[in-house]
């Protein structure tokens, strides 16, 4: 038995050593900030595996000489990490373990509360999140009024001509044993007063303390735990074990704070059956006053009553919610609690509702009565916003230099408003301006005003609030005309017409000619209404188009420049002998694949193949093909629209159309080539003429034949020149029962197809099968109404069952 005890003691010592093995043996000069979270996490995990508690870890750190102030900070950090990692269970209740448990519970509760719905009660959020304000600060200097009690550890330091220090533990009876001075009663004595008592006692043995040659200082080294009870309208009433440095706010936080209808303004602190303080948390929330946050003592009682008056505020306030008011508070006080009005709040009246004895009542308070209004429990008030209407607004738009909204005043005239808008523009239409007036009943009326009369001293037009003035420009009243130019110019399209506009000006607006224009072939198309001798337009010649030919010199000058008319269309002809170079692409099994420029528009395939070095030995002559691209009608129209928009600078629509144009593919046509005939008979009909953008593809010989369609097992088969179509079909398992043999066809590698023929209408003549081709066997369509044995069996079974049922019922 003794041997087992020795083994257990040795094992416990070994575990304690392992727990702090990462830290130095002498920690007297170590700061808590120097210990990383990784080291603390390792300590917690090792302690958890060895069955140790937080208290065991702290004791070992103390044994290593870690200062008490640093231990307090590490205690907090260990508690937080313990909560995150799942926790190290405490083996025995002690002062430090109780402090840790308090902290761990507080942080855990704050996480739970933060995920809950936010309370509407003003001040409730003080207790919903972890805050250093509500966690006891164990690193603060000892408060002079701190009351010493059993379990406290004190540090006595004497310095000067005599130097010594001593740790003093307050016994259960409330005494400390001071070197030289002996036992001194310390229970309930403020630490400042206890320091004077100890100095007086020691002065008899250390005279230097009396003549100033030495001084003494008594401070709190390690705190004790106290027991505090919290009752009333709190979320978790009961008895709490707290550090002796805990305050009233700390205790409230540990209980989760008052309930929704609990009071925050009349919290009582009872000590020795007497109320010694009444805390009003609104003083702290609104003024930062912490005078009510007093230190607690052992066996204190905190009572939180229910709120007697709670009022709800909503609307245009800086802070809304449920507020607790006292008997002396009025509406102005409540508005102060709410942080005052927002900028757009209506301050003239506040409305709401009140609970009567049987039914509800309406509350309607005017601003002068705010200071006299008192509350009933459950009142609900709402602050409305301002009406979206102006008391002094007029608007002016159109041909003025500074259009916009301006302030109106009694007696303001239209001329005054125009002066505010920096005057009329030069293009303003003076014969008429329109004033739109809106009356109080929202009825509208418009007035026409002659601006010339206003400026020449005539009767001034008087404006009213909310009048809106519209001044037109001469240009806006005119018809908008355009002229257009098309053909080989840099920027074809439509342009705004202006008086005295000439053909040369339009050409310059279009950026001039391109290299493909014929300067002697320009035509102007102009509408011209033909009139009869009586001056009226004839029905036969209601509209005629005159074609005006124009020639331009090489230096872009016109001997007799032409004045353009509205809606003229200028057409520039294209030189047929000037075209852009055409390029074709050759790829595949040729000696020199790449891009080739056509020498003329009559270049044929044989010419390009010769320039490409000819075909390689393994080129598939039957698989050659040509890919030719062409724009669809929609794409051509889209490109023309983009060209016009680029000239008119309509950027937003232009970007949208360009994106659409990029997404539209060219139409592609695949042209099958017969290179055998092309190479044997150059310039023949088989030798195709090439176009710009053509792609010539010469594939490599594929020495297989693919069989697909209505065969038992589609497959690719090695090519043999001596084999026919039926051989390859047999290699694929043969025809299926639904194979349409007479419609079998072969698709060559260049895309051409060969169908099955018939000799005298009786014998099938299957096409030859070159290498790289695909044999396709189509299926016979399923005929509706054809006899199906499976369906017939189901029908017979159904009829039999029906007859059997009928016979049973008859019997």
C-alpha angles and dihedrals in degrees: 000000000000089000091056091050091051091049090050092049091048091047092050091051091047092051091049089052093048091048093062098027091116092059126072120265092237109050098165091113097038119114122212090236089061091061109086126218088244090060092048091048090052090051091051094048093048091048091049092052091048096047093246127147132224088257090059090053092050092047091053091049089051090050088055089058100254108164117252093240090056091045090056091055093046090049090061093047093047090051092052093047090046090057092049094048097044099269140269109251116236113234100201134018112253137153095264094043090052091051089050092048090051092051094045092050092047093053092044091051092048090055091052093047094047090060092051124087113283114258120241092214112108109244096018091107088067087078099036100076136044107264131175087223091069098040115084111252106225093181098063123111114269109273110239090230094051109133113226118225142170112300097031118128114216129193117215115196125184116189136172122057089352118044128189139125133207136187112227125197118200107232125224088261091055100253134127123206108224120193110254092358098064125204118002125183108241107160112123094358118132109247091236091056092043089055090057091048093051092046091052092049093047094046089076089062100029107043092184088074088065100047096041097255090119136022135203132214128190119198138167111264103174125007128227130223124255132198119232128178123214119193138169131040099001128121096241111021119186144086118320131198108216138168112269089245091062119122136207092269091051091056093048090050092051089058094049093253129268121327121252093277095033120117122255094180106054105043109156127211110203120192122176091355091302128107105237100171142015114204124210108193090194088073089059095041096048104027105021090241110158097176090114092056094090127169115262128231133207114289094013116156123216117197122193112192126200117268113261096201126027122172128189121221125193137164134047099003131120090237126025131184141081116326132191114228132189129223092264097048118105132189093275089057090050091051088052089053088052093053095249133276126323118240095262097043121127104235100181097081140010121202134191146128138273132201111245128193093274109356138021126270132212119241117209116174125179120212097254089057097052093099093051100045116107128192141241124207110274098022114157120202132184129198111209128209128249120277112261092242134102126225096203112027133130127169131209127186139166130043099015127105096238110030118180145083121328137181116264125215133183111280095019113153133205090251090055091053092048089053089052089052089057094256137284122315119241092253094053115134103233101188096073142017125172124227115194111201126196117199128207091264088053092250111147130216131177128212130196114219128191105223093198090063091049092055095044097059099268125142108313116233110235117221127216131204114288093018114153118207124202119192116188128214122228091235093055090057094053126087113258113234131189139193125204138205128197138177130055099352123122096245111023119184144079125322133188113265121233132184115277091012112163135203092250091055090052091050090052090049088053090055096251131276129316123230091266098062125113105218094197096056105063118137131191118207112205132179114228126179112222116218128201123230089270092060097250125113113259119233093231094051101031090138130010130182116219118204112214114193117211132185124204127200122239091258089058093251122137118216092214110017114218123232110227125225128212114286094013115160116211116201122195116196125227122235106241091208094056115072136145118267116270120229128193129189123227118194138165131036102006128114096246113021117189144085121327129190115224114239092210140356088259096061111133134206095260091058094054093045089053091050088049090060097257130271125316121240095257097046115131105233091187094052100053115124141171124223114207123187126208133176118243121233091253092053092049091051090048093053091051091051091051090051091053093047091051088060095048092047095230092157102175096053090039093057091049093052092045090055089050091048091052090054095052113092125213119254107255126204122195113213117196114224131208101209093178091065092038093056094041095046112027116194090022124128090270090058097085123212112241129229135201112285096020117150118209114200121192108185129201119259112271110209095202138081121215121215119198141155125049097010127115095245120011108220146157114247131198110261120247122179091213094057128093133210095270091057092058092044089052089051087057092054096268133270121325121234090260096047115131097216096179091060098051113133140181123229112206122217091254091057100259119131132215120201132206114262133198131233111222088342091286111073124058118233107201116204122250117264116225122192117282094025130126125229113211123192112194123212128241113251118250108253118222113237096022114144111267114191093202093054091044090055092053091049093051091049091052093049092048092052091049093051092048091052091049092051093050092050091048093052 
